[in-house]
């Protein structure tokens, strides 16, 4: 008999709980349960602002206070008042706390490496993990304006180019396309947006400024694990909002019929198909949208 979906999810939950040591009283052998270790990690990962730590970990205020008091008693943190807002408190690492954070990171990295080494298909395992993580954190995705030459932007663009190379019949060579200059995708001409989930880039979209009376949407890409969650729509809207703020009232874009999901997104988002407006050798579908400012 094929297990039903609920049974499969619960099996997955039990496996993860066991694998990560969620029930251990000494997580990774450091003498603290996972909950306390997660708070320590959050301070190093998200910063010292206690309100942000609580939000990131989705912890009850009393539970977080208890864990922080325990870390203070161990001499791993000290409390401080925000110099700009006396209502805010910070949990700041002591020297010993920084050492403990580094020790947990090293052990966690080794644990993750061991899991990948034991699996016969590590790439497939990572893809499955990315899919689950994206599903569980869909409401935590953050879209931010960034430098199109930053490491996270380059990561997204390289993945975008690689996917085009696989999906387009003639492949894809970025040197042959109308690749926008970085300065055209930064304010005050345009903008480049990257979506993040817990620090991992999950997608991108650029607004290219031109001197032709319109702006262009370029390089819209979403990681396979994050597709179907509305992220492409959100990235597109971020670029449209940026265009409005810069006074741009007309946008254009191009795509290829080998990417039918892209064409469906644009049609659903109020874009109108038009005649070719550039000499780029790769696109065969062209759209524009008038913005209401």
C-alpha positions in Angstrom: 0.0 0.0 0.0 1.3 3.4 -0.9 1.7 5.6 2.2 -0.7 8.6 2.2 0.8 12.2 2.1 0.3 12.8 5.8 2.2 9.7 6.7 5.0 10.7 4.4 5.3 14.1 5.9 5.3 12.7 9.4 8.1 10.3 8.4 10.1 13.2 7.1 9.5 15.2 10.3 10.7 12.2 12.5 13.8 11.7 10.3 14.8 15.4 10.5 14.1 15.6 14.2 16.4 12.6 14.7 19.1 13.7 12.3 19.6 17.2 13.6 19.5 16.1 17.3 16.4 18.2 18.2 15.8 16.0 21.3 19.4 15.9 22.4 20.1 17.5 25.8 23.6 18.2 24.5 23.3 19.4 20.9 26.5 18.7 19.0 28.1 17.7 22.3 28.3 21.3 23.6 26.2 20.8 26.7 23.0 22.7 25.7 19.8 21.6 24.0 19.1 22.6 20.4 16.7 25.5 21.5 19.5 27.3 23.4 22.0 26.6 20.7 19.7 28.1 18.1 19.4 31.3 20.1 23.2 31.5 20.3 23.4 31.0 16.6 20.8 33.6 15.9 22.7 36.3 17.8 25.7 35.6 15.6 23.7 35.2 12.4 21.0 37.9 12.7 22.6 40.4 15.0 22.1 41.4 18.6 18.7 43.1 18.5 16.5 40.9 20.7 13.3 41.8 18.9 14.8 40.7 15.6 16.0 37.4 17.1 12.6 36.7 18.5 10.9 37.3 15.2 13.5 35.3 13.2 13.1 32.3 15.6 9.4 32.8 16.1 9.9 32.3 19.8 7.6 33.1 22.7 8.9 36.1 24.6 9.2 34.2 27.9 11.0 31.3 26.3 13.5 33.6 24.6 14.1 35.5 27.9 14.8 32.2 29.7 17.3 31.1 27.0 19.0 34.5 27.0 19.2 34.5 30.8 20.9 31.1 30.7 23.4 32.3 28.1 24.1 35.4 30.3 24.7 33.2 33.4 27.2 31.1 31.3 29.1 34.3 30.5 28.4 34.0 26.8 26.4 37.2 26.3 25.8 40.5 28.0 22.8 42.8 27.7 23.0 46.3 26.3 20.6 49.2 25.6 20.3 50.4 22.0 22.0 53.9 22.0 19.4 55.1 19.5 16.3 53.7 21.1 16.2 53.0 24.9 13.2 50.7 24.4 15.4 48.2 22.5 17.7 45.6 24.2 20.6 43.8 22.6 22.2 40.5 23.4 26.0 41.0 22.8 28.5 38.3 22.6 31.3 38.2 25.1 34.7 36.9 24.0 33.7 33.4 25.2 30.4 33.7 23.4 32.1 34.4 20.1 34.3 31.3 20.7 31.2 29.2 21.4 29.4 30.5 18.3 32.5 29.6 16.2 32.6 26.2 17.7 29.0 25.5 16.9 29.5 26.7 13.3 32.5 24.4 12.8 30.6 21.4 14.2 27.5 22.2 12.2 29.6 22.5 9.0 31.2 19.1 9.7 27.8 17.5 10.3 26.5 18.9 7.0 29.6 17.7 5.1 29.2 14.3 6.6 25.6 14.0 5.5 26.5 15.0 1.9 29.5 12.6 1.8 27.3 9.6 2.9 24.6 10.3 0.2 25.1 8.7 -3.3 23.5 11.8 -5.0 24.4 14.9 -3.0 23.1 17.3 -5.6 19.7 15.6 -5.6 19.7 15.7 -1.8 20.6 19.5 -1.8 17.9 20.2 -4.4 15.3 18.4 -2.2 16.4 20.3 0.9 16.2 23.6 -1.0 12.6 22.8 -2.1 11.5 22.0 1.5 13.3 25.0 2.9 11.6 27.3 0.3 8.2 25.8 1.1 8.6 26.3 4.8 10.0 29.9 4.6 7.9 31.3 1.8 6.5 34.0 4.0 10.0 35.1 5.0 11.4 35.9 1.6 12.9 39.4 1.4 13.4 41.4 -1.8 16.1 44.1 -1.6 17.6 46.6 -4.0 21.3 45.6 -4.5 24.3 46.2 -6.6 24.0 44.1 -9.9 27.7 43.3 -9.5 27.4 42.0 -5.9 28.2 38.3 -5.2 24.5 37.5 -4.7 23.5 39.2 -7.9 26.2 37.4 -9.9 25.1 34.1 -8.4 21.6 34.6 -9.6 22.7 35.8 -13.1 25.1 32.9 -13.6 22.2 30.5 -12.7 19.9 32.4 -15.1 22.4 32.1 -18.0 23.0 28.4 -17.3 19.3 27.7 -17.4 18.9 29.6 -20.7 21.8 27.6 -22.1 19.8 24.4 -21.4 16.4 25.6 -22.4 16.9 27.6 -25.5 17.2 25.6 -28.7 20.4 27.5 -29.8 21.8 27.7 -26.3 22.8 31.0 -24.8 25.9 33.2 -24.9 25.6 36.3 -22.8 28.2 38.1 -24.9 25.9 37.9 -27.9 22.8 39.2 -26.1 21.9 42.8 -25.3 23.4 42.5 -21.8 22.7 45.7 -19.8 25.5 47.7 -18.3 25.5 47.5 -14.5 25.2 51.3 -14.3 21.9 51.1 -16.2 20.5 48.9 -13.4 21.3 51.2 -10.5 19.6 54.3 -9.2 18.9 56.9 -10.6 18.6 55.1 -14.0 17.2 51.7 -12.8 17.5 49.1 -10.1 18.4 45.5 -9.5 16.5 43.4 -7.0 17.5 40.1 -5.3 15.2 37.9 -3.2 16.7 36.3 -0.1 15.6 33.5 2.1 17.7 33.2 5.3 20.7 34.8 3.5 20.4 32.6 0.4 19.7 34.3 -2.9 16.5 32.9 -4.5 15.8 35.1 -7.5 16.5 38.4 -9.2 15.1 41.0 -11.6 16.5 44.1 -13.1 15.1 47.5 -14.2 17.3 48.9 -17.0 17.2 52.6 -17.6 17.4 53.8 -21.2 17.3 57.0 -23.2 14.5 55.7 -25.5 11.5 56.9 -23.5 11.0 53.5 -21.7 12.7 51.3 -19.2 13.3 47.6 -19.6 12.8 44.6 -17.3 15.8 42.3 -17.6 17.1 39.1 -16.1 14.0 37.9 -14.2 15.0 34.5 -12.6 13.7 32.4 -9.7 15.5 29.4 -8.3 13.8 26.1 -9.2 13.1 25.4 -5.5 11.3 28.7 -5.0 9.0 28.5 -8.1 5.3 28.5 -7.7 5.4 30.7 -4.6 4.6 34.0 -6.3 8.2 35.2 -6.1 8.5 36.1 -9.8 5.4 38.3 -9.6 6.8 40.0 -6.5 10.2 40.7 -8.2 8.4 42.1 -11.2 6.3 44.3 -9.0 9.4 45.5 -7.2 10.9 46.7 -10.5 7.6 48.3 -11.5 7.5 50.2 -8.2 11.1 51.3 -8.7 10.3 52.5 -12.2 7.4 54.6 -10.9 9.7 56.2 -8.3 12.1 57.2 -11.0 9.3 58.7 -13.1 9.3 56.0 -15.8 5.9 55.5 -17.3 6.5 52.8 -19.9 8.3 49.5 -19.5 9.2 46.9 -22.1 10.7 43.4 -22.0 11.6 40.5 -24.2 11.5 36.7 -23.7 11.7 33.5 -25.6 8.8 31.2 -26.5 10.9 28.3 -25.0 10.0 29.9 -21.6 6.1 29.7 -21.7 5.8 30.3 -18.0 7.4 33.7 -18.5 5.0 34.7 -21.2 2.0 33.6 -19.0 3.3 35.7 -16.1 3.6 38.8 -18.2 0.1 38.4 -19.7 -1.4 37.8 -16.3 0.4 40.9 -14.9 -1.1 43.3 -17.4 1.6 43.3 -20.1 0.7 43.6 -23.8 2.5 41.8 -26.5 4.1 44.1 -29.1 6.3 44.0 -32.2 10.0 43.4 -31.8 11.8 46.5 -30.5 15.4 45.4 -30.3 18.1 43.4 -32.3 18.8 40.9 -29.6 19.2 37.5 -31.3 17.6 35.4 -28.5 14.1 36.7 -27.8 11.1 36.1 -30.0 8.3 37.6 -27.8 8.1 41.2 -26.8 5.9 43.0 -24.3 5.2 46.5 -22.9 3.3 47.9 -19.9 2.1 51.5 -19.3 2.5 52.5 -15.6 0.0 54.6 -13.7 2.0 57.1 -11.5 
